[in-house]
């Protein structure tokens, strides 16, 4: 059956369901009547599935969109799985939501469905950051949790992240098992939408207070904050949930000069002042950088709508602001933490396979174990479960602006990350230095790693096939040279196999299967190719390195590395 026929069949099934409301049916009729069948196909050609971040999609009618029924199906499936997994327990779940359009509505639907299934719901009264949901699951002793968010995606998106008893996102086998339960729902009439209000409880302020206390315990160099409490810091929540916690967290640590970007302070799912609510993009940071320049601030921070990612801006030695990429920010954070680590024995940090290997180098020198996981913080959380009682967890991060310090949250956490970067700025100033001085010092002590990222967007069913074709091409015909250097190793995480391209020797990769390819050159450069698990994108990560003899050589060496990155990017994508 072709995609159009398949989509029409699913649309008719929705129309024939007595559980679907009239407004939704009217929208489906419009899709079926439209001579341009692309929207119909994109809405119905497949079912939304749990990827690296749960459900995520464009809001609208259809099996492939975020709406009352896909949210309801996911929740009913999760409720059924929870009952099977905890048969003799009273089940509790926590629910949070961010500033996106319909997030509060969808969170209410999730609460209704859980309560209708006899499950006790702990619901945040107002929008709150995703990391607080992870914390609340553990603090309130819940078996599961859900946050309604599409992270940093464009405004037309929303999503559904499901969490397990440890406060981490679902991993195998739980994610697949929940999908099986969802797929077992053959009629929307099986979804229990009628709430039991007696089962829905509002979460109090004690959860946030406990979270702030955990952050306080982790911050080193607290005397620096006391002595440098007036350093000017600019923060933007980019119209998201961060405004509810980041300024308060910084205040409780002792910072007294945190300047909020007023134009972006009010939560708004239309994100009116920015093209995209993604702190990885310079355009999203424009207003914060302008305010920082005006105030001569020491640090700029901006968080995405659900506050699990943070973008960082600092000043160079000429007083000009620039943005750290995710690899730089995480490396600088780890450099600071490792320098202040009192007892490194039996400790570990974690990162993803596409994150800079500067972290591995610094951990090795500090006597700290560094684990590499597949992309997605749920795999880092899975590692933390495996290591509990064996080694002490210190911190984790990834190149896509997600960081986590301490184990009280089991997902990336921009609230505590903002606290750490502010503490770092205070500590540097107390030493008569800047974060830029520290960045160059870190590169001089180790190697100068520099990274590039190319993202190709390919939407819809046609785009999905194009991404699959690209991965097949790289898998079957790996490049022999990149950036003028011979490619000597290929790592295929889907096949879980590493190949020495010179000797032909193969060895297994001790990670779960994932559609990622990596190529290493004889000069130590690393190139990773990975389709996104939550967005219609394929990403090309390029990492190159060189020795930095002194801070004075930084600009020249940086330009040399940029040249190599540009060459490799053109070779990958002609």
DRENTIKOL-237653 format. One record per residue (C-alpha): x, y, z; residue number from 1; chain. Coordinates in pm, 1 decimal, decimal comma. Layout:
N
((X Y Z) NUM "A")
...
REM end
This chain:
574
((0,0 0,0 0,0) 1 "A")
((141,9 342,1 -93,7) 2 "A")
((165,1 628,2 155,4) 3 "A")
((-142,6 810,1 24,5) 4 "A")
((-366,2 504,2 45,6) 5 "A")
((-224,4 420,9 386,7) 6 "A")
((-288,4 775,6 507,2) 7 "A")
((-644,4 778,1 374,5) 8 "A")
((-716,2 448,7 549,1) 9 "A")
((-596,0 584,8 884,3) 10 "A")
((-790,5 908,5 833,8) 11 "A")
((-1108,9 712,4 765,3) 12 "A")
((-1049,8 510,1 1080,4) 13 "A")
((-1040,3 833,4 1280,7) 14 "A")
((-1359,6 954,0 1110,6) 15 "A")
((-1539,0 630,3 1193,7) 16 "A")
((-1448,4 646,5 1561,5) 17 "A")
((-1729,4 757,7 1791,0) 18 "A")
((-1465,4 880,1 2037,8) 19 "A")
((-1331,9 1150,7 1803,0) 20 "A")
((-1493,5 1492,3 1851,9) 21 "A")
((-1671,3 1678,9 1571,3) 22 "A")
((-1412,2 1957,9 1542,5) 23 "A")
((-1136,8 1705,0 1476,5) 24 "A")
((-1351,7 1525,3 1217,5) 25 "A")
((-1410,2 1852,6 1032,5) 26 "A")
((-1034,0 1907,4 1008,0) 27 "A")
((-986,2 1553,7 873,9) 28 "A")
((-1253,1 1612,2 606,1) 29 "A")
((-1061,9 1923,7 496,5) 30 "A")
((-740,7 1722,4 462,1) 31 "A")
((-915,5 1454,3 255,6) 32 "A")
((-1074,7 1715,1 28,8) 33 "A")
((-748,9 1901,9 -35,9) 34 "A")
((-601,2 1828,4 -379,9) 35 "A")
((-255,1 1874,5 -229,1) 36 "A")
((-219,1 1541,6 -48,7) 37 "A")
((109,4 1625,7 126,2) 38 "A")
((-57,7 1752,3 445,8) 39 "A")
((-280,0 1444,0 463,7) 40 "A")
((19,3 1213,7 422,1) 41 "A")
((233,5 1401,0 674,7) 42 "A")
((-53,4 1388,9 926,4) 43 "A")
((-142,2 1021,3 890,5) 44 "A")
((131,8 820,7 715,3) 45 "A")
((268,5 680,6 1043,6) 46 "A")
((208,7 669,8 1417,6) 47 "A")
((414,9 892,5 1643,9) 48 "A")
((672,6 680,0 1826,1) 49 "A")
((894,6 730,2 2128,0) 50 "A")
((1234,1 847,0 2004,5) 51 "A")
((1529,6 982,8 2204,0) 52 "A")
((1291,7 1232,6 2366,5) 53 "A")
((952,8 1059,7 2372,5) 54 "A")
((674,5 1187,3 2148,3) 55 "A")
((738,2 1502,0 1948,5) 56 "A")
((558,0 1643,6 1649,1) 57 "A")
((363,9 1926,7 1491,4) 58 "A")
((38,3 2007,1 1665,3) 59 "A")
((-264,6 1916,6 1454,2) 60 "A")
((-503,5 1635,5 1369,3) 61 "A")
((-374,6 1293,1 1271,9) 62 "A")
((-181,9 992,3 1391,8) 63 "A")
((152,1 1162,4 1320,6) 64 "A")
((66,6 1486,1 1506,8) 65 "A")
((44,7 1600,7 1865,2) 66 "A")
((-318,4 1627,3 1970,1) 67 "A")
((-565,0 1514,0 2235,3) 68 "A")
((-582,7 1162,8 2095,1) 69 "A")
((-213,6 1088,5 2041,7) 70 "A")
((-142,1 1238,1 2385,3) 71 "A")
((-431,3 1036,8 2527,8) 72 "A")
((-315,5 713,9 2361,0) 73 "A")
((37,2 758,6 2492,8) 74 "A")
((-92,1 822,1 2843,6) 75 "A")
((-334,4 529,7 2837,8) 76 "A")
((-56,8 303,9 2711,3) 77 "A")
((178,9 427,9 2981,3) 78 "A")
((-92,3 382,8 3245,3) 79 "A")
((-152,2 25,0 3131,5) 80 "A")
((221,3 -48,8 3141,9) 81 "A")
((258,8 107,0 3487,2) 82 "A")
((-17,7 -115,0 3621,4) 83 "A")
((157,5 -422,8 3483,6) 84 "A")
((498,6 -310,2 3610,8) 85 "A")
((383,7 -220,2 3964,6) 86 "A")
((87,9 -456,1 4022,7) 87 "A")
((84,1 -444,6 4401,5) 88 "A")
((164,8 -75,0 4453,8) 89 "A")
((-31,2 247,3 4464,7) 90 "A")
((99,6 422,7 4155,2) 91 "A")
((198,5 791,0 4158,3) 92 "A")
((302,4 1006,7 3861,8) 93 "A")
((424,2 1367,8 3837,5) 94 "A")
((327,3 1599,2 3550,7) 95 "A")
((485,8 1926,0 3434,1) 96 "A")
((454,7 2147,8 3129,0) 97 "A")
((631,1 2440,7 2965,1) 98 "A")
((521,9 2761,0 2787,8) 99 "A")
((431,1 2612,9 2449,6) 100 "A")
((86,8 2663,4 2302,5) 101 "A")
((-150,7 2396,4 2438,5) 102 "A")
((105,4 2263,6 2688,9) 103 "A")
((-119,2 2337,2 2987,3) 104 "A")
((-418,9 2182,3 2804,6) 105 "A")
((-224,6 1867,0 2714,1) 106 "A")
((-91,1 1837,9 3071,0) 107 "A")
((-449,5 1854,3 3196,9) 108 "A")
((-549,8 1575,9 2954,6) 109 "A")
((-258,4 1362,0 3076,0) 110 "A")
((-364,2 1420,0 3437,2) 111 "A")
((-725,2 1330,4 3352,6) 112 "A")
((-630,6 1003,0 3183,5) 113 "A")
((-396,3 891,9 3461,3) 114 "A")
((-651,4 975,6 3731,1) 115 "A")
((-927,7 796,6 3538,0) 116 "A")
((-706,6 487,8 3554,8) 117 "A")
((-685,3 508,1 3933,1) 118 "A")
((-334,1 657,4 3934,3) 119 "A")
((-247,9 937,9 4177,2) 120 "A")
((-131,0 1247,0 3989,3) 121 "A")
((103,6 1516,2 4123,1) 122 "A")
((53,8 1814,9 3891,6) 123 "A")
((250,0 2139,4 3889,9) 124 "A")
((11,3 2432,8 3927,4) 125 "A")
((203,6 2641,3 3671,7) 126 "A")
((468,3 2585,8 3407,6) 127 "A")
((802,1 2461,9 3542,4) 128 "A")
((1138,3 2348,2 3397,3) 129 "A")
((1176,9 1986,7 3284,7) 130 "A")
((1462,3 1913,4 3531,7) 131 "A")
((1228,3 1993,8 3821,5) 132 "A")
((993,7 1721,5 3691,6) 133 "A")
((1282,4 1472,7 3700,5) 134 "A")
((1364,6 1583,5 4055,1) 135 "A")
((999,0 1569,3 4164,1) 136 "A")
((960,7 1206,9 4054,8) 137 "A")
((1235,7 1102,4 4295,1) 138 "A")
((1140,5 1347,0 4570,4) 139 "A")
((771,7 1247,1 4567,5) 140 "A")
((855,0 877,0 4521,3) 141 "A")
((660,5 848,1 4196,3) 142 "A")
((684,3 552,5 3960,0) 143 "A")
((667,8 771,3 3650,4) 144 "A")
((627,2 1122,4 3518,7) 145 "A")
((543,2 1320,5 3207,1) 146 "A")
((641,0 1665,9 3088,4) 147 "A")
((462,5 1835,0 2798,7) 148 "A")
((725,8 2009,0 2587,5) 149 "A")
((895,3 2009,3 2250,2) 150 "A")
((1216,6 2147,2 2398,9) 151 "A")
((1373,8 2395,1 2152,4) 152 "A")
((1168,8 2302,7 1843,4) 153 "A")
((978,9 2568,5 1643,0) 154 "A")
((650,1 2703,0 1780,3) 155 "A")
((422,8 2466,7 1582,6) 156 "A")
((566,3 2167,3 1772,1) 157 "A")
((479,0 2013,3 2103,4) 158 "A")
((569,9 1686,1 2267,6) 159 "A")
((549,2 1435,1 2549,1) 160 "A")
((848,7 1315,7 2748,7) 161 "A")
((787,0 1010,9 2965,7) 162 "A")
((999,7 933,9 3271,9) 163 "A")
((1052,8 625,0 3486,3) 164 "A")
((1081,5 572,0 3860,1) 165 "A")
((1444,2 693,6 3872,3) 166 "A")
((1356,2 1032,8 3721,8) 167 "A")
((1510,2 945,5 3384,8) 168 "A")
((1347,4 931,4 3044,3) 169 "A")
((1226,8 591,9 2925,5) 170 "A")
((1490,6 359,4 2782,0) 171 "A")
((1461,5 7,2 2639,7) 172 "A")
((1273,2 -205,2 2717,3) 173 "A")
((1028,5 36,9 2879,9) 174 "A")
((993,7 272,4 2580,4) 175 "A")
((916,4 -11,6 2339,9) 176 "A")
((685,5 -178,2 2589,2) 177 "A")
((486,0 142,3 2627,2) 178 "A")
((457,3 166,3 2248,4) 179 "A")
((322,9 -190,6 2243,3) 180 "A")
((61,0 -88,7 2496,2) 181 "A")
((-24,9 218,0 2287,5) 182 "A")
((-51,3 7,7 1971,8) 183 "A")
((-284,3 -229,4 2155,6) 184 "A")
((-535,1 56,8 2177,0) 185 "A")
((-736,5 -12,7 1861,8) 186 "A")
((-1018,9 229,6 1940,3) 187 "A")
((-995,2 573,4 2100,0) 188 "A")
((-1292,1 468,9 2311,2) 189 "A")
((-1042,4 263,6 2511,3) 190 "A")
((-883,2 583,9 2640,1) 191 "A")
((-1022,2 689,7 2977,8) 192 "A")
((-1055,8 1066,3 2941,1) 193 "A")
((-1299,8 1123,4 3230,2) 194 "A")
((-1095,1 1245,8 3525,9) 195 "A")
((-1118,5 1144,1 3888,5) 196 "A")
((-1046,6 1482,4 4056,6) 197 "A")
((-981,5 1315,0 4391,1) 198 "A")
((-670,0 1155,9 4239,6) 199 "A")
((-514,3 1486,4 4120,7) 200 "A")
((-292,9 1669,8 4371,3) 201 "A")
((-118,6 2004,5 4319,0) 202 "A")
((257,3 2007,1 4386,6) 203 "A")
((365,8 2250,5 4658,7) 204 "A")
((670,2 2478,1 4690,0) 205 "A")
((853,7 2223,8 4906,1) 206 "A")
((971,1 2044,3 4591,0) 207 "A")
((1143,4 2355,7 4456,7) 208 "A")
((1291,4 2442,1 4795,4) 209 "A")
((1445,2 2094,0 4816,5) 210 "A")
((1582,9 2128,8 4463,7) 211 "A")
((1755,2 2461,2 4543,0) 212 "A")
((1916,5 2306,1 4850,8) 213 "A")
((2063,5 2026,8 4637,1) 214 "A")
((2212,7 2281,3 4396,4) 215 "A")
((2369,6 2474,7 4685,3) 216 "A")
((2547,6 2159,9 4808,2) 217 "A")
((2727,8 2114,4 4476,9) 218 "A")
((2863,6 2463,6 4408,3) 219 "A")
((3238,9 2493,3 4478,3) 220 "A")
((3416,9 2819,8 4562,2) 221 "A")
((3116,2 2965,0 4748,0) 222 "A")
((3337,7 3236,0 4899,2) 223 "A")
((3388,1 3372,8 4547,5) 224 "A")
((3013,2 3425,7 4513,1) 225 "A")
((3001,8 3612,0 4844,9) 226 "A")
((3289,9 3836,2 4739,8) 227 "A")
((3170,8 3883,0 4381,8) 228 "A")
((2795,1 3886,1 4443,0) 229 "A")
((2747,4 4201,5 4236,4) 230 "A")
((2897,1 4079,2 3909,4) 231 "A")
((2650,8 4170,5 3632,8) 232 "A")
((2483,5 3865,7 3481,6) 233 "A")
((2226,8 3880,7 3198,5) 234 "A")
((1965,8 3606,5 3169,8) 235 "A")
((1689,2 3535,3 2919,1) 236 "A")
((1424,7 3265,2 2946,5) 237 "A")
((1338,4 3301,8 2572,8) 238 "A")
((967,2 3314,5 2667,9) 239 "A")
((1000,5 2976,1 2840,8) 240 "A")
((970,8 2813,3 3182,0) 241 "A")
((1319,1 2916,1 3298,4) 242 "A")
((1189,7 3247,8 3431,8) 243 "A")
((1014,8 3056,9 3711,2) 244 "A")
((1337,0 2917,2 3858,4) 245 "A")
((1670,0 3042,8 3718,0) 246 "A")
((1661,9 3396,7 3867,7) 247 "A")
((1542,2 3257,0 4201,8) 248 "A")
((1815,1 2991,3 4204,6) 249 "A")
((2084,7 3253,7 4139,7) 250 "A")
((1935,5 3477,1 4408,7) 251 "A")
((1943,1 3196,4 4665,8) 252 "A")
((2309,0 3133,5 4585,4) 253 "A")
((2384,6 3497,1 4665,2) 254 "A")
((2400,0 3671,4 4326,5) 255 "A")
((2250,4 4020,7 4355,2) 256 "A")
((2292,5 4166,2 4006,0) 257 "A")
((2104,9 3931,1 3771,5) 258 "A")
((1948,0 4132,1 3489,3) 259 "A")
((1658,4 3962,1 3308,6) 260 "A")
((1581,3 4038,8 2943,9) 261 "A")
((1240,0 4197,1 2995,3) 262 "A")
((1121,9 4155,6 2633,8) 263 "A")
((1154,6 3777,4 2668,6) 264 "A")
((1045,3 3743,2 3030,0) 265 "A")
((677,3 3658,3 2977,5) 266 "A")
((612,7 3291,2 2884,2) 267 "A")
((468,4 3279,5 2532,5) 268 "A")
((442,0 2975,7 2304,5) 269 "A")
((453,4 3198,2 1995,1) 270 "A")
((807,9 3311,1 2089,2) 271 "A")
((740,8 3658,8 1942,2) 272 "A")
((1091,1 3807,5 1973,0) 273 "A")
((1288,2 3518,9 1820,6) 274 "A")
((1289,1 3306,8 1505,7) 275 "A")
((1355,6 2990,0 1705,8) 276 "A")
((1363,8 2931,5 2084,4) 277 "A")
((1692,8 2745,8 2055,3) 278 "A")
((1989,7 2887,2 2249,9) 279 "A")
((2219,4 2700,2 2010,4) 280 "A")
((2128,1 2963,3 1749,8) 281 "A")
((2292,3 3305,6 1773,0) 282 "A")
((1972,7 3482,8 1666,1) 283 "A")
((1795,8 3359,7 1979,6) 284 "A")
((2065,1 3521,6 2194,7) 285 "A")
((2060,6 3862,9 2022,5) 286 "A")
((1861,0 4059,5 2281,9) 287 "A")
((2054,9 3905,8 2571,1) 288 "A")
((2387,6 3992,7 2407,5) 289 "A")
((2272,9 4349,1 2339,2) 290 "A")
((2174,5 4394,6 2702,8) 291 "A")
((2502,1 4241,1 2819,9) 292 "A")
((2703,6 4480,1 2605,6) 293 "A")
((2507,2 4777,3 2738,2) 294 "A")
((2561,4 4669,1 3100,5) 295 "A")
((2918,3 4542,9 3047,5) 296 "A")
((2809,9 4211,3 3198,5) 297 "A")
((3045,6 3927,1 3283,0) 298 "A")
((2815,9 3647,7 3167,4) 299 "A")
((2517,9 3594,3 2936,8) 300 "A")
((2281,8 3295,6 2973,1) 301 "A")
((1965,1 3194,7 2788,5) 302 "A")
((1756,5 2880,3 2834,5) 303 "A")
((1521,2 2700,3 2597,1) 304 "A")
((1143,5 2675,2 2663,5) 305 "A")
((1158,3 2374,8 2898,4) 306 "A")
((1488,8 2485,6 3053,4) 307 "A")
((1699,4 2178,5 2996,5) 308 "A")
((1948,8 2354,1 2765,1) 309 "A")
((2142,7 2676,0 2815,2) 310 "A")
((2340,6 2899,9 2581,0) 311 "A")
((2639,6 3086,3 2725,5) 312 "A")
((2800,2 3414,5 2616,2) 313 "A")
((3130,4 3553,0 2747,9) 314 "A")
((3370,6 3838,5 2664,4) 315 "A")
((3700,6 3793,5 2482,2) 316 "A")
((4019,8 3978,6 2570,7) 317 "A")
((3899,7 4278,3 2366,4) 318 "A")
((3576,0 4304,8 2559,0) 319 "A")
((3363,5 4168,6 2274,1) 320 "A")
((3092,4 3915,5 2353,7) 321 "A")
((3080,2 3581,7 2176,4) 322 "A")
((2888,9 3258,3 2228,0) 323 "A")
((3044,3 2937,5 2351,9) 324 "A")
((2928,7 2630,8 2163,9) 325 "A")
((2805,4 2332,2 2362,7) 326 "A")
((3140,9 2155,3 2353,4) 327 "A")
((3326,7 2463,5 2478,2) 328 "A")
((3078,2 2532,6 2757,0) 329 "A")
((3076,1 2173,3 2878,8) 330 "A")
((3455,6 2148,8 2857,7) 331 "A")
((3497,9 2468,7 3058,2) 332 "A")
((3248,1 2347,8 3318,8) 333 "A")
((3432,9 2016,1 3350,8) 334 "A")
((3771,7 2190,6 3369,3) 335 "A")
((3638,6 2394,8 3663,0) 336 "A")
((3482,4 2093,2 3837,0) 337 "A")
((3786,0 1869,0 3790,5) 338 "A")
((4019,9 2141,7 3919,3) 339 "A")
((3814,4 2161,1 4238,8) 340 "A")
((3754,8 1787,9 4283,5) 341 "A")
((3900,1 1689,1 4620,2) 342 "A")
((3897,0 1309,7 4581,3) 343 "A")
((3893,7 1178,3 4221,3) 344 "A")
((3925,9 808,4 4309,1) 345 "A")
((3626,4 591,9 4214,7) 346 "A")
((3451,6 886,0 4049,0) 347 "A")
((3322,4 921,4 3693,7) 348 "A")
((3178,8 1164,1 3444,5) 349 "A")
((2976,0 1090,0 3132,3) 350 "A")
((2928,7 1231,1 2785,3) 351 "A")
((2778,9 1129,3 2454,2) 352 "A")
((2975,4 980,6 2164,9) 353 "A")
((2938,0 1297,2 1952,7) 354 "A")
((3067,0 1527,1 2228,5) 355 "A")
((3425,7 1657,9 2223,7) 356 "A")
((3701,4 1419,4 2329,7) 357 "A")
((3869,7 1702,5 2516,0) 358 "A")
((3649,8 1584,1 2805,1) 359 "A")
((3801,9 1235,0 2784,1) 360 "A")
((4153,0 1385,3 2788,1) 361 "A")
((4090,4 1605,1 3092,8) 362 "A")
((3919,7 1325,2 3286,7) 363 "A")
((4213,0 1091,8 3217,7) 364 "A")
((4462,4 1349,7 3346,8) 365 "A")
((4251,1 1405,3 3659,2) 366 "A")
((4225,7 1033,1 3732,9) 367 "A")
((3850,3 1031,9 3672,5) 368 "A")
((3675,2 770,6 3457,9) 369 "A")
((3491,3 908,4 3152,5) 370 "A")
((3210,1 699,0 3006,1) 371 "A")
((3070,7 757,0 2656,7) 372 "A")
((2705,0 683,0 2582,4) 373 "A")
((2470,6 705,6 2286,9) 374 "A")
((2318,6 1046,4 2219,5) 375 "A")
((2045,6 1136,0 2465,4) 376 "A")
((2055,2 1196,7 2838,7) 377 "A")
((1837,5 892,3 2897,8) 378 "A")
((2142,2 679,6 2817,8) 379 "A")
((2353,4 876,7 3065,0) 380 "A")
((2083,7 817,7 3327,2) 381 "A")
((2084,0 447,4 3239,3) 382 "A")
((2461,0 441,1 3297,5) 383 "A")
((2408,8 611,6 3633,6) 384 "A")
((2169,0 334,4 3737,7) 385 "A")
((2424,9 71,5 3640,1) 386 "A")
((2701,0 243,9 3839,8) 387 "A")
((2503,1 312,3 4157,0) 388 "A")
((2687,1 168,4 4454,5) 389 "A")
((3002,3 117,3 4246,5) 390 "A")
((3135,7 464,8 4158,1) 391 "A")
((3046,1 822,9 4246,6) 392 "A")
((2887,3 1030,6 3970,4) 393 "A")
((3025,5 1382,9 3921,6) 394 "A")
((2874,8 1540,7 3609,7) 395 "A")
((2762,6 1478,1 3253,1) 396 "A")
((2700,7 1672,1 2934,5) 397 "A")
((2653,5 1673,5 2561,5) 398 "A")
((2745,9 1900,3 2273,4) 399 "A")
((2384,6 2014,1 2224,4) 400 "A")
((2395,9 2250,6 2525,2) 401 "A")
((2276,2 2003,0 2788,4) 402 "A")
((2461,0 1962,3 3120,3) 403 "A")
((2399,9 1794,4 3455,7) 404 "A")
((2596,7 1814,4 3779,7) 405 "A")
((2517,8 1579,6 4068,6) 406 "A")
((2273,7 1290,8 4062,3) 407 "A")
((1961,9 1448,3 4215,8) 408 "A")
((1825,5 1515,1 3864,5) 409 "A")
((1845,5 1244,9 3597,1) 410 "A")
((1814,8 1463,4 3287,8) 411 "A")
((1995,0 1763,6 3148,2) 412 "A")
((1937,2 2060,8 3374,8) 413 "A")
((1977,6 2422,4 3268,4) 414 "A")
((1874,7 2560,6 3608,6) 415 "A")
((2170,3 2407,7 3793,5) 416 "A")
((2392,8 2467,3 3488,9) 417 "A")
((2315,9 2840,3 3506,0) 418 "A")
((2410,3 2829,4 3873,5) 419 "A")
((2741,7 2663,5 3789,0) 420 "A")
((2833,7 2904,1 3510,4) 421 "A")
((2752,6 3199,3 3735,6) 422 "A")
((2971,7 3048,8 4010,6) 423 "A")
((3249,9 3000,8 3754,8) 424 "A")
((3229,0 3364,8 3645,0) 425 "A")
((3253,8 3473,2 4010,5) 426 "A")
((3549,2 3243,0 4079,4) 427 "A")
((3736,8 3364,1 3770,7) 428 "A")
((3682,0 3728,5 3865,2) 429 "A")
((3800,0 3661,7 4219,0) 430 "A")
((4125,5 3534,4 4063,7) 431 "A")
((4152,2 3848,1 3849,9) 432 "A")
((4067,8 3654,2 3534,6) 433 "A")
((3773,4 3598,9 3300,5) 434 "A")
((3602,9 3289,0 3164,7) 435 "A")
((3780,0 3365,5 2836,7) 436 "A")
((4117,4 3348,9 3016,1) 437 "A")
((4012,4 3014,1 3158,9) 438 "A")
((3904,1 2886,0 2816,4) 439 "A")
((4246,5 2959,0 2664,5) 440 "A")
((4424,9 2819,0 2968,7) 441 "A")
((4226,2 2497,2 2933,6) 442 "A")
((4329,7 2465,2 2567,5) 443 "A")
((4694,7 2531,3 2649,0) 444 "A")
((4695,4 2268,3 2923,2) 445 "A")
((4537,5 2012,2 2691,6) 446 "A")
((4480,7 2028,5 2315,3) 447 "A")
((4276,9 2287,4 2128,3) 448 "A")
((3968,3 2097,9 2012,5) 449 "A")
((3734,8 2276,0 1774,3) 450 "A")
((3402,1 2153,0 1641,4) 451 "A")
((3166,9 2223,8 1356,1) 452 "A")
((2808,1 2112,9 1305,4) 453 "A")
((2604,9 2096,1 985,0) 454 "A")
((2234,2 2020,2 1012,3) 455 "A")
((2021,0 1929,5 712,3) 456 "A")
((1642,5 1949,4 753,5) 457 "A")
((1435,1 1704,5 548,8) 458 "A")
((1065,6 1717,6 644,0) 459 "A")
((781,3 1472,3 588,9) 460 "A")
((775,8 1120,9 445,7) 461 "A")
((993,0 1217,7 148,0) 462 "A")
((1250,9 1380,1 373,9) 463 "A")
((1262,0 1075,7 601,0) 464 "A")
((1353,2 858,7 302,3) 465 "A")
((1624,1 1103,5 191,7) 466 "A")
((1785,2 1081,9 534,6) 467 "A")
((1778,4 701,5 520,9) 468 "A")
((1941,0 710,9 175,4) 469 "A")
((2220,7 938,5 302,5) 470 "A")
((2296,0 705,3 591,9) 471 "A")
((2302,3 405,9 356,4) 472 "A")
((2549,3 584,5 127,9) 473 "A")
((2791,5 668,3 411,6) 474 "A")
((2757,8 319,0 557,4) 475 "A")
((2828,1 135,1 232,4) 476 "A")
((3078,5 383,8 83,0) 477 "A")
((3276,9 544,5 366,0) 478 "A")
((3506,6 833,5 270,0) 479 "A")
((3872,2 740,0 225,6) 480 "A")
((4002,5 1089,7 310,7) 481 "A")
((3863,4 1384,6 502,6) 482 "A")
((4037,2 1719,2 540,8) 483 "A")
((4342,5 1587,3 361,0) 484 "A")
((4391,4 1308,6 615,1) 485 "A")
((4335,7 937,6 562,5) 486 "A")
((4028,5 787,1 730,6) 487 "A")
((4155,9 493,5 936,2) 488 "A")
((3859,5 387,0 1153,4) 489 "A")
((3486,1 350,2 1101,2) 490 "A")
((3244,7 298,6 1390,4) 491 "A")
((2898,6 176,3 1295,2) 492 "A")
((2677,0 196,7 1602,4) 493 "A")
((2381,3 44,4 1419,7) 494 "A")
((2581,2 -273,3 1353,6) 495 "A")
((2768,9 -219,9 1684,5) 496 "A")
((3094,4 -273,4 1495,3) 497 "A")
((3424,8 -86,0 1470,9) 498 "A")
((3638,9 -142,9 1161,2) 499 "A")
((4007,2 -64,0 1116,1) 500 "A")
((4001,3 53,8 753,9) 501 "A")
((4375,1 -14,4 711,7) 502 "A")
((4395,5 -371,0 846,5) 503 "A")
((4031,8 -466,7 803,7) 504 "A")
((4021,2 -581,8 1166,8) 505 "A")
((3679,8 -558,9 1331,5) 506 "A")
((3570,3 -544,8 1694,3) 507 "A")
((3236,5 -500,9 1868,0) 508 "A")
((3103,6 -180,7 2024,5) 509 "A")
((2962,0 -230,6 2372,7) 510 "A")
((2661,3 -1,2 2335,8) 511 "A")
((2301,5 -48,3 2224,0) 512 "A")
((2232,9 -28,8 1851,7) 513 "A")
((2181,9 324,6 1716,8) 514 "A")
((2186,4 467,4 1364,7) 515 "A")
((2514,2 659,9 1400,3) 516 "A")
((2836,9 647,9 1198,8) 517 "A")
((3176,3 783,6 1304,6) 518 "A")
((3498,8 820,3 1108,6) 519 "A")
((3843,3 887,7 1259,1) 520 "A")
((4136,6 1021,0 1056,7) 521 "A")
((4505,3 952,5 1110,0) 522 "A")
((4540,8 1306,3 1254,7) 523 "A")
((4288,6 1233,4 1531,6) 524 "A")
((3995,7 1421,9 1378,7) 525 "A")
((3648,7 1274,4 1432,8) 526 "A")
((3346,4 1299,4 1205,8) 527 "A")
((3003,1 1176,3 1317,1) 528 "A")
((2688,5 1135,3 1106,6) 529 "A")
((2356,6 1097,0 1290,3) 530 "A")
((1988,0 1136,2 1209,5) 531 "A")
((1797,3 1314,5 1485,4) 532 "A")
((1567,2 1097,9 1692,3) 533 "A")
((1316,9 1378,4 1755,4) 534 "A")
((1332,1 1606,6 1451,1) 535 "A")
((1337,7 1570,1 1068,9) 536 "A")
((1712,3 1633,0 1056,2) 537 "A")
((2043,8 1468,1 984,6) 538 "A")
((2348,5 1606,8 1164,1) 539 "A")
((2716,8 1606,9 1067,9) 540 "A")
((2954,8 1664,4 1360,4) 541 "A")
((3314,4 1757,0 1278,7) 542 "A")
((3583,1 1766,4 1549,1) 543 "A")
((3944,8 1866,4 1479,9) 544 "A")
((4234,2 1940,6 1714,2) 545 "A")
((4579,5 2096,1 1738,7) 546 "A")
((4832,2 2192,2 2005,2) 547 "A")
((4811,0 2545,5 2146,6) 548 "A")
((5153,1 2654,6 2264,0) 549 "A")
((5040,8 2980,7 2421,5) 550 "A")
((4734,2 3202,3 2454,0) 551 "A")
((4882,6 3437,1 2195,4) 552 "A")
((4854,0 3165,9 1929,6) 553 "A")
((4481,7 3115,8 1984,4) 554 "A")
((4347,9 3323,3 1693,6) 555 "A")
((4591,4 3179,2 1438,9) 556 "A")
((4537,2 2816,9 1542,9) 557 "A")
((4161,4 2873,3 1554,7) 558 "A")
((4165,6 2993,5 1192,2) 559 "A")
((4369,8 2689,3 1086,8) 560 "A")
((4118,2 2456,6 1249,3) 561 "A")
((3828,3 2645,6 1089,2) 562 "A")
((3985,1 2589,1 749,2) 563 "A")
((4006,7 2213,4 808,5) 564 "A")
((3645,1 2203,7 933,1) 565 "A")
((3523,2 2388,6 623,4) 566 "A")
((3707,1 2149,6 393,0) 567 "A")
((3560,9 1844,9 568,4) 568 "A")
((3209,1 1988,0 563,5) 569 "A")
((3230,6 2044,7 186,9) 570 "A")
((3358,5 1691,8 137,4) 571 "A")
((3068,1 1548,7 337,4) 572 "A")
((2803,8 1765,4 171,2) 573 "A")
((2921,2 1869,8 -178,4) 574 "A")
REM end
